[in-house]
Amino acid sequence: MKTEPRILFNALWKGVILFLLANLLFAGLQPGGLSRVSVYHSVFPGRARLPFGENIQRSYNLSLYDLDAMFASLALRPEKPADEFRVLVVGDSSVWGTLLRNDETLPGQLDALGLTCGGRQVRVYNLGYPTMSLTKDLMLIERAAAYQPDLILWPVTLQSFPRETQLESPIAANNRAEIIRLAKKYGLALDTAGLPKAGFWERTILGQRRALADLARLQLLALPWAATGIDQDYPESYTPAARDLEADSSFAGLSGPELPADALAWDVLRAGMTAAGQTPVLLVNEPILISQGANSDVRYNFFYPRWAYDAYRKQLGEMAAAEGWDYLDLWNVVPEERFTNSAVHLDPQGVGIVVEWIAPGLMCER
């Protein structure tokens, strides 16, 4: 009995030493392969869109910053069947599908058309992610190359272009090394100085406990996702996008009437087209709500004063023509009543209108 305190003490200090050693090894090695270990595909089906969510109990989903883990959870796999014509759709929440079921989204409706191309079945995958940033889109396009796409659809809107907001997307802000790599590779004018830098402590198990917990939660949510197909919270009601607007003509700190070219991240747009390599890209200026309410002579919607959006459309069209890009301008094809809780979020019928415009651009036959 007298030896019990000594045994307990020895066990305690050995446990502490082992824990410290484990933290040192974890911080030094940074085992990135851990993020790619997933119960999706091996036990449960992959998700139809990238993980994003704030209410785990209602959405069976969560937001995390680990791109490897996010992609590992997708139905999209690096291996491509020989008879598949693979289309990847990159973009913001309008592509991801806020308030939409997976089969109601742009990728979902395109996939359901049953198109074929050169004798191959057209399969369309959703790589959209909520938050507006061309730099965030660039990160996803870079990763898309590993999945052997035959075509990339890239819907964009002016709100993704301001240079000062490029790194505000959480998955950009929390992937400092990746952003710095992209900035160097493509010569991008991105201000990376403010991005959080991971010191030694942040690289340990303790410092990474939130990220590790999120990784575990993502795996645990595979079962309810597989059982229900639910991956976002669908409220019974929502606040509709504003139709009556403020008499404010400012945009991104600018008051017009000119939109300086250096205010927008055109270099990031070019980088995205370059990152696609030999894969064709269809660049789409996505539809926006065109209000008929108060002060609609000043602003198209909550996001855009008319002068700024008109200048953006002109610059984007001129650049696409000069660069020889495949470009489709759909800014005004969806009527006001088909928008939901944002000036860029569509209901299923609004998405259907966009599908009618984009499907012929796939150069495929039913």
Contacts in CASP RR format, 6 or more apart in sequence:
PFRMAT RR
TARGET T0000
AUTHOR 0000-0000-0000
METHOD contacts of the structure
MODEL  1
MKTEPRILFNALWKGVILFLLANLLFAGLQPGGLSRVSVYHSVFPGRARL
PFGENIQRSYNLSLYDLDAMFASLALRPEKPADEFRVLVVGDSSVWGTLL
RNDETLPGQLDALGLTCGGRQVRVYNLGYPTMSLTKDLMLIERAAAYQPD
LILWPVTLQSFPRETQLESPIAANNRAEIIRLAKKYGLALDTAGLPKAGF
WERTILGQRRALADLARLQLLALPWAATGIDQDYPESYTPAARDLEADSS
FAGLSGPELPADALAWDVLRAGMTAAGQTPVLLVNEPILISQGANSDVRY
NFFYPRWAYDAYRKQLGEMAAAEGWDYLDLWNVVPEERFTNSAVHLDPQG
VGIVVEWIAPGLMCER
22 205 0 8 1.000
23 204 0 8 1.000
23 205 0 8 1.000
23 206 0 8 1.000
24 204 0 8 1.000
26 203 0 8 1.000
26 204 0 8 1.000
26 205 0 8 1.000
26 208 0 8 1.000
27 200 0 8 1.000
27 203 0 8 1.000
27 204 0 8 1.000
28 203 0 8 1.000
30 203 0 8 1.000
32 68 0 8 1.000
33 68 0 8 1.000
34 215 0 8 1.000
35 66 0 8 1.000
35 68 0 8 1.000
35 69 0 8 1.000
35 72 0 8 1.000
35 215 0 8 1.000
36 68 0 8 1.000
36 69 0 8 1.000
36 72 0 8 1.000
37 72 0 8 1.000
38 69 0 8 1.000
38 72 0 8 1.000
38 73 0 8 1.000
38 219 0 8 1.000
39 219 0 8 1.000
39 222 0 8 1.000
40 46 0 8 1.000
40 47 0 8 1.000
40 72 0 8 1.000
40 73 0 8 1.000
40 74 0 8 1.000
40 219 0 8 1.000
40 222 0 8 1.000
41 77 0 8 1.000
43 222 0 8 1.000
44 222 0 8 1.000
44 223 0 8 1.000
44 225 0 8 1.000
44 226 0 8 1.000
45 75 0 8 1.000
45 226 0 8 1.000
46 73 0 8 1.000
46 74 0 8 1.000
46 75 0 8 1.000
46 222 0 8 1.000
47 73 0 8 1.000
47 74 0 8 1.000
47 75 0 8 1.000
47 225 0 8 1.000
47 231 0 8 1.000
48 74 0 8 1.000
48 75 0 8 1.000
48 102 0 8 1.000
48 108 0 8 1.000
48 126 0 8 1.000
48 231 0 8 1.000
49 74 0 8 1.000
49 96 0 8 1.000
49 97 0 8 1.000
49 102 0 8 1.000
49 105 0 8 1.000
49 107 0 8 1.000
49 126 0 8 1.000
49 128 0 8 1.000
49 231 0 8 1.000
50 70 0 8 1.000
50 71 0 8 1.000
50 73 0 8 1.000
50 74 0 8 1.000
50 96 0 8 1.000
50 126 0 8 1.000
50 127 0 8 1.000
50 128 0 8 1.000
50 129 0 8 1.000
51 61 0 8 1.000
51 62 0 8 1.000
51 63 0 8 1.000
51 64 0 8 1.000
51 69 0 8 1.000
51 70 0 8 1.000
51 73 0 8 1.000
51 218 0 8 1.000
51 231 0 8 1.000
52 61 0 8 1.000
52 62 0 8 1.000
52 63 0 8 1.000
52 96 0 8 1.000
52 129 0 8 1.000
52 130 0 8 1.000
52 232 0 8 1.000
53 59 0 8 1.000
53 61 0 8 1.000
53 62 0 8 1.000
53 63 0 8 1.000
53 232 0 8 1.000
53 233 0 8 1.000
54 62 0 8 1.000
54 63 0 8 1.000
54 233 0 8 1.000
55 233 0 8 1.000
56 62 0 8 1.000
56 217 0 8 1.000
56 221 0 8 1.000
58 233 0 8 1.000
59 230 0 8 1.000
59 231 0 8 1.000
59 232 0 8 1.000
59 233 0 8 1.000
60 221 0 8 1.000
60 224 0 8 1.000
60 225 0 8 1.000
60 228 0 8 1.000
60 229 0 8 1.000
60 230 0 8 1.000
60 231 0 8 1.000
61 221 0 8 1.000
61 225 0 8 1.000
61 231 0 8 1.000
61 232 0 8 1.000
62 214 0 8 1.000
62 217 0 8 1.000
62 218 0 8 1.000
62 221 0 8 1.000
63 170 0 8 1.000
64 70 0 8 1.000
64 211 0 8 1.000
64 214 0 8 1.000
64 215 0 8 1.000
64 218 0 8 1.000
65 170 0 8 1.000
65 171 0 8 1.000
65 174 0 8 1.000
65 175 0 8 1.000
65 211 0 8 1.000
66 211 0 8 1.000
66 214 0 8 1.000
66 215 0 8 1.000
67 139 0 8 1.000
67 143 0 8 1.000
67 171 0 8 1.000
67 175 0 8 1.000
67 178 0 8 1.000
69 214 0 8 1.000
69 215 0 8 1.000
69 218 0 8 1.000
71 143 0 8 1.000
73 218 0 8 1.000
73 222 0 8 1.000
74 125 0 8 1.000
75 125 0 8 1.000
76 88 0 8 1.000
76 125 0 8 1.000
76 127 0 8 1.000
76 147 0 8 1.000
77 147 0 8 1.000
78 146 0 8 1.000
78 147 0 8 1.000
78 148 0 8 1.000
80 86 0 8 1.000
80 147 0 8 1.000
80 148 0 8 1.000
82 120 0 8 1.000
83 119 0 8 1.000
83 120 0 8 1.000
83 121 0 8 1.000
84 120 0 8 1.000
84 121 0 8 1.000
84 123 0 8 1.000
85 115 0 8 1.000
85 116 0 8 1.000
85 117 0 8 1.000
85 118 0 8 1.000
85 119 0 8 1.000
85 120 0 8 1.000
85 121 0 8 1.000
85 122 0 8 1.000
85 123 0 8 1.000
85 150 0 8 1.000
85 151 0 8 1.000
85 364 0 8 1.000
86 123 0 8 1.000
86 125 0 8 1.000
86 147 0 8 1.000
86 148 0 8 1.000
86 149 0 8 1.000
86 150 0 8 1.000
86 151 0 8 1.000
87 107 0 8 1.000
87 110 0 8 1.000
87 122 0 8 1.000
87 123 0 8 1.000
87 124 0 8 1.000
87 125 0 8 1.000
87 149 0 8 1.000
87 150 0 8 1.000
87 151 0 8 1.000
87 152 0 8 1.000
87 153 0 8 1.000
87 362 0 8 1.000
88 124 0 8 1.000
88 125 0 8 1.000
88 127 0 8 1.000
88 144 0 8 1.000
88 147 0 8 1.000
88 149 0 8 1.000
88 151 0 8 1.000
88 152 0 8 1.000
88 153 0 8 1.000
89 95 0 8 1.000
89 106 0 8 1.000
89 107 0 8 1.000
89 110 0 8 1.000
89 124 0 8 1.000
89 125 0 8 1.000
89 126 0 8 1.000
89 127 0 8 1.000
89 128 0 8 1.000
89 152 0 8 1.000
89 153 0 8 1.000
89 154 0 8 1.000
89 155 0 8 1.000
90 127 0 8 1.000
90 128 0 8 1.000
90 137 0 8 1.000
90 140 0 8 1.000
90 141 0 8 1.000
90 144 0 8 1.000
90 152 0 8 1.000
90 153 0 8 1.000
90 154 0 8 1.000
90 155 0 8 1.000
91 127 0 8 1.000
91 128 0 8 1.000
91 129 0 8 1.000
91 137 0 8 1.000
91 140 0 8 1.000
91 154 0 8 1.000
91 155 0 8 1.000
91 156 0 8 1.000
91 160 0 8 1.000
92 128 0 8 1.000
92 129 0 8 1.000
92 130 0 8 1.000
92 131 0 8 1.000
92 132 0 8 1.000
92 137 0 8 1.000
92 155 0 8 1.000
92 157 0 8 1.000
92 159 0 8 1.000
92 160 0 8 1.000
92 344 0 8 1.000
93 128 0 8 1.000
93 129 0 8 1.000
93 130 0 8 1.000
93 131 0 8 1.000
93 132 0 8 1.000
93 342 0 8 1.000
93 344 0 8 1.000
93 345 0 8 1.000
94 106 0 8 1.000
94 155 0 8 1.000
94 157 0 8 1.000
94 286 0 8 1.000
94 342 0 8 1.000
94 344 0 8 1.000
94 345 0 8 1.000
94 346 0 8 1.000
95 105 0 8 1.000
95 106 0 8 1.000
95 107 0 8 1.000
95 126 0 8 1.000
95 127 0 8 1.000
95 128 0 8 1.000
95 155 0 8 1.000
96 105 0 8 1.000
96 126 0 8 1.000
96 128 0 8 1.000
96 129 0 8 1.000
96 130 0 8 1.000
97 104 0 8 1.000
97 105 0 8 1.000
97 106 0 8 1.000
97 126 0 8 1.000
97 232 0 8 1.000
97 345 0 8 1.000
98 130 0 8 1.000
98 232 0 8 1.000
98 340 0 8 1.000
98 341 0 8 1.000
98 342 0 8 1.000
98 345 0 8 1.000
99 232 0 8 1.000
99 234 0 8 1.000
99 238 0 8 1.000
99 340 0 8 1.000
99 341 0 8 1.000
99 345 0 8 1.000
99 347 0 8 1.000
100 346 0 8 1.000
100 347 0 8 1.000
100 348 0 8 1.000
100 351 0 8 1.000
102 108 0 8 1.000
102 126 0 8 1.000
102 229 0 8 1.000
102 231 0 8 1.000
103 109 0 8 1.000
103 112 0 8 1.000
104 348 0 8 1.000
104 351 0 8 1.000
105 126 0 8 1.000
105 351 0 8 1.000
106 126 0 8 1.000
106 153 0 8 1.000
106 155 0 8 1.000
106 351 0 8 1.000
106 354 0 8 1.000
106 355 0 8 1.000
106 358 0 8 1.000
107 124 0 8 1.000
107 125 0 8 1.000
107 126 0 8 1.000
108 124 0 8 1.000
108 126 0 8 1.000
109 348 0 8 1.000
109 351 0 8 1.000
109 352 0 8 1.000
109 355 0 8 1.000
110 122 0 8 1.000
110 124 0 8 1.000
110 355 0 8 1.000
110 358 0 8 1.000
110 359 0 8 1.000
110 362 0 8 1.000
111 122 0 8 1.000
111 123 0 8 1.000
111 124 0 8 1.000
111 125 0 8 1.000
113 122 0 8 1.000
113 355 0 8 1.000
113 359 0 8 1.000
113 366 0 8 1.000
114 121 0 8 1.000
114 122 0 8 1.000
114 366 0 8 1.000
115 121 0 8 1.000
115 122 0 8 1.000
115 359 0 8 1.000
115 362 0 8 1.000
115 364 0 8 1.000
115 365 0 8 1.000
115 366 0 8 1.000
116 122 0 8 1.000
116 364 0 8 1.000
116 365 0 8 1.000
116 366 0 8 1.000
117 150 0 8 1.000
117 362 0 8 1.000
117 363 0 8 1.000
117 364 0 8 1.000
117 365 0 8 1.000
118 364 0 8 1.000
122 362 0 8 1.000
122 364 0 8 1.000
125 147 0 8 1.000
127 140 0 8 1.000
127 144 0 8 1.000
128 140 0 8 1.000
129 136 0 8 1.000
129 140 0 8 1.000
129 169 0 8 1.000
129 171 0 8 1.000
131 168 0 8 1.000
131 169 0 8 1.000
131 170 0 8 1.000
131 171 0 8 1.000
132 157 0 8 1.000
132 159 0 8 1.000
132 160 0 8 1.000
132 165 0 8 1.000
132 169 0 8 1.000
133 160 0 8 1.000
133 165 0 8 1.000
133 166 0 8 1.000
133 167 0 8 1.000
133 168 0 8 1.000
133 169 0 8 1.000
133 172 0 8 1.000
134 156 0 8 1.000
134 160 0 8 1.000
134 161 0 8 1.000
134 166 0 8 1.000
134 265 0 8 1.000
134 268 0 8 1.000
134 269 0 8 1.000
134 272 0 8 1.000
135 166 0 8 1.000
135 167 0 8 1.000
135 169 0 8 1.000
135 172 0 8 1.000
135 179 0 8 1.000
135 182 0 8 1.000
135 188 0 8 1.000
135 190 0 8 1.000
135 265 0 8 1.000
135 268 0 8 1.000
136 169 0 8 1.000
136 171 0 8 1.000
136 172 0 8 1.000
137 154 0 8 1.000
137 156 0 8 1.000
137 160 0 8 1.000
137 272 0 8 1.000
138 182 0 8 1.000
138 186 0 8 1.000
138 268 0 8 1.000
138 271 0 8 1.000
138 272 0 8 1.000
138 275 0 8 1.000
139 171 0 8 1.000
139 172 0 8 1.000
139 175 0 8 1.000
139 178 0 8 1.000
139 179 0 8 1.000
139 182 0 8 1.000
141 152 0 8 1.000
141 154 0 8 1.000
141 272 0 8 1.000
141 275 0 8 1.000
141 276 0 8 1.000
142 182 0 8 1.000
142 275 0 8 1.000
144 152 0 8 1.000
144 276 0 8 1.000
144 279 0 8 1.000
145 275 0 8 1.000
145 276 0 8 1.000
145 277 0 8 1.000
145 279 0 8 1.000
149 279 0 8 1.000
150 279 0 8 1.000
150 280 0 8 1.000
151 279 0 8 1.000
151 280 0 8 1.000
151 281 0 8 1.000
151 282 0 8 1.000
151 362 0 8 1.000
152 276 0 8 1.000
152 279 0 8 1.000
152 280 0 8 1.000
152 281 0 8 1.000
152 282 0 8 1.000
153 281 0 8 1.000
153 282 0 8 1.000
153 284 0 8 1.000
153 358 0 8 1.000
154 272 0 8 1.000
154 281 0 8 1.000
154 282 0 8 1.000
154 283 0 8 1.000
154 284 0 8 1.000
155 284 0 8 1.000
155 285 0 8 1.000
155 286 0 8 1.000
156 269 0 8 1.000
156 283 0 8 1.000
156 284 0 8 1.000
156 285 0 8 1.000
156 286 0 8 1.000
156 316 0 8 1.000
157 285 0 8 1.000
157 286 0 8 1.000
157 288 0 8 1.000
157 303 0 8 1.000
157 344 0 8 1.000
158 264 0 8 1.000
158 303 0 8 1.000
158 304 0 8 1.000
158 308 0 8 1.000
158 309 0 8 1.000
158 312 0 8 1.000
159 303 0 8 1.000
159 304 0 8 1.000
159 344 0 8 1.000
161 264 0 8 1.000
161 265 0 8 1.000
161 266 0 8 1.000
161 269 0 8 1.000
161 312 0 8 1.000
162 252 0 8 1.000
162 263 0 8 1.000
162 264 0 8 1.000
162 265 0 8 1.000
163 189 0 8 1.000
163 262 0 8 1.000
163 263 0 8 1.000
163 264 0 8 1.000
163 265 0 8 1.000
164 252 0 8 1.000
165 252 0 8 1.000
166 172 0 8 1.000
166 190 0 8 1.000
166 265 0 8 1.000
166 268 0 8 1.000
167 173 0 8 1.000
167 179 0 8 1.000
167 190 0 8 1.000
167 191 0 8 1.000
167 192 0 8 1.000
167 194 0 8 1.000
167 195 0 8 1.000
172 179 0 8 1.000
173 195 0 8 1.000
173 196 0 8 1.000
174 196 0 8 1.000
176 192 0 8 1.000
176 195 0 8 1.000
176 196 0 8 1.000
176 197 0 8 1.000
176 198 0 8 1.000
179 190 0 8 1.000
179 192 0 8 1.000
179 195 0 8 1.000
180 192 0 8 1.000
180 195 0 8 1.000
182 188 0 8 1.000
182 190 0 8 1.000
182 271 0 8 1.000
183 190 0 8 1.000
183 192 0 8 1.000
185 271 0 8 1.000
186 267 0 8 1.000
186 268 0 8 1.000
186 270 0 8 1.000
186 271 0 8 1.000
186 272 0 8 1.000
186 274 0 8 1.000
186 275 0 8 1.000
187 267 0 8 1.000
187 271 0 8 1.000
188 265 0 8 1.000
188 267 0 8 1.000
188 268 0 8 1.000
188 271 0 8 1.000
189 265 0 8 1.000
189 267 0 8 1.000
190 268 0 8 1.000
201 207 0 8 1.000
202 208 0 8 1.000
205 212 0 8 1.000
224 230 0 8 1.000
225 231 0 8 1.000
238 340 0 8 1.000
238 341 0 8 1.000
239 341 0 8 1.000
240 339 0 8 1.000
240 340 0 8 1.000
240 341 0 8 1.000
241 289 0 8 1.000
241 301 0 8 1.000
241 302 0 8 1.000
241 339 0 8 1.000
241 340 0 8 1.000
241 341 0 8 1.000
241 342 0 8 1.000
241 343 0 8 1.000
241 345 0 8 1.000
242 291 0 8 1.000
242 301 0 8 1.000
242 302 0 8 1.000
242 343 0 8 1.000
243 289 0 8 1.000
243 291 0 8 1.000
243 292 0 8 1.000
243 293 0 8 1.000
243 294 0 8 1.000
243 296 0 8 1.000
243 336 0 8 1.000
244 291 0 8 1.000
244 293 0 8 1.000
244 294 0 8 1.000
244 295 0 8 1.000
245 291 0 8 1.000
245 293 0 8 1.000
245 294 0 8 1.000
245 295 0 8 1.000
245 296 0 8 1.000
245 298 0 8 1.000
245 299 0 8 1.000
245 301 0 8 1.000
245 302 0 8 1.000
246 295 0 8 1.000
246 299 0 8 1.000
247 295 0 8 1.000
247 298 0 8 1.000
248 298 0 8 1.000
248 299 0 8 1.000
248 305 0 8 1.000
249 255 0 8 1.000
249 256 0 8 1.000
249 298 0 8 1.000
249 299 0 8 1.000
249 305 0 8 1.000
249 306 0 8 1.000
249 307 0 8 1.000
250 305 0 8 1.000
251 259 0 8 1.000
251 304 0 8 1.000
251 305 0 8 1.000
251 308 0 8 1.000
252 263 0 8 1.000
252 308 0 8 1.000
254 260 0 8 1.000
254 263 0 8 1.000
254 308 0 8 1.000
256 307 0 8 1.000
256 308 0 8 1.000
257 307 0 8 1.000
258 311 0 8 1.000
259 307 0 8 1.000
259 308 0 8 1.000
259 311 0 8 1.000
259 312 0 8 1.000
259 315 0 8 1.000
261 315 0 8 1.000
264 312 0 8 1.000
264 315 0 8 1.000
266 315 0 8 1.000
266 319 0 8 1.000
269 319 0 8 1.000
270 323 0 8 1.000
272 281 0 8 1.000
273 281 0 8 1.000
273 283 0 8 1.000
273 323 0 8 1.000
273 325 0 8 1.000
280 326 0 8 1.000
281 325 0 8 1.000
281 326 0 8 1.000
282 326 0 8 1.000
282 327 0 8 1.000
282 328 0 8 1.000
282 358 0 8 1.000
282 361 0 8 1.000
283 320 0 8 1.000
283 325 0 8 1.000
283 326 0 8 1.000
283 327 0 8 1.000
283 328 0 8 1.000
284 327 0 8 1.000
284 328 0 8 1.000
284 329 0 8 1.000
284 330 0 8 1.000
284 358 0 8 1.000
285 313 0 8 1.000
285 316 0 8 1.000
285 327 0 8 1.000
285 328 0 8 1.000
285 329 0 8 1.000
285 330 0 8 1.000
285 331 0 8 1.000
286 330 0 8 1.000
286 331 0 8 1.000
286 344 0 8 1.000
286 354 0 8 1.000
287 330 0 8 1.000
287 331 0 8 1.000
287 332 0 8 1.000
287 333 0 8 1.000
287 334 0 8 1.000
287 344 0 8 1.000
287 346 0 8 1.000
287 350 0 8 1.000
287 353 0 8 1.000
287 354 0 8 1.000
288 300 0 8 1.000
288 301 0 8 1.000
288 303 0 8 1.000
288 304 0 8 1.000
288 309 0 8 1.000
288 331 0 8 1.000
288 332 0 8 1.000
288 343 0 8 1.000
288 344 0 8 1.000
289 300 0 8 1.000
289 301 0 8 1.000
289 336 0 8 1.000
289 339 0 8 1.000
289 342 0 8 1.000
289 343 0 8 1.000
289 344 0 8 1.000
290 296 0 8 1.000
290 300 0 8 1.000
290 301 0 8 1.000
290 332 0 8 1.000
290 336 0 8 1.000
291 299 0 8 1.000
291 300 0 8 1.000
291 301 0 8 1.000
291 336 0 8 1.000
292 336 0 8 1.000
297 306 0 8 1.000
298 305 0 8 1.000
298 306 0 8 1.000
299 305 0 8 1.000
299 306 0 8 1.000
300 306 0 8 1.000
300 309 0 8 1.000
300 343 0 8 1.000
301 343 0 8 1.000
302 343 0 8 1.000
303 343 0 8 1.000
303 344 0 8 1.000
304 343 0 8 1.000
309 331 0 8 1.000
313 329 0 8 1.000
313 331 0 8 1.000
316 327 0 8 1.000
316 329 0 8 1.000
317 327 0 8 1.000
317 329 0 8 1.000
319 325 0 8 1.000
320 327 0 8 1.000
321 327 0 8 1.000
326 361 0 8 1.000
328 357 0 8 1.000
328 358 0 8 1.000
328 361 0 8 1.000
330 354 0 8 1.000
330 357 0 8 1.000
333 353 0 8 1.000
333 354 0 8 1.000
333 357 0 8 1.000
334 346 0 8 1.000
334 350 0 8 1.000
334 353 0 8 1.000
334 354 0 8 1.000
338 346 0 8 1.000
338 347 0 8 1.000
338 349 0 8 1.000
338 350 0 8 1.000
338 353 0 8 1.000
339 345 0 8 1.000
339 346 0 8 1.000
339 347 0 8 1.000
340 346 0 8 1.000
340 347 0 8 1.000
346 354 0 8 1.000
END
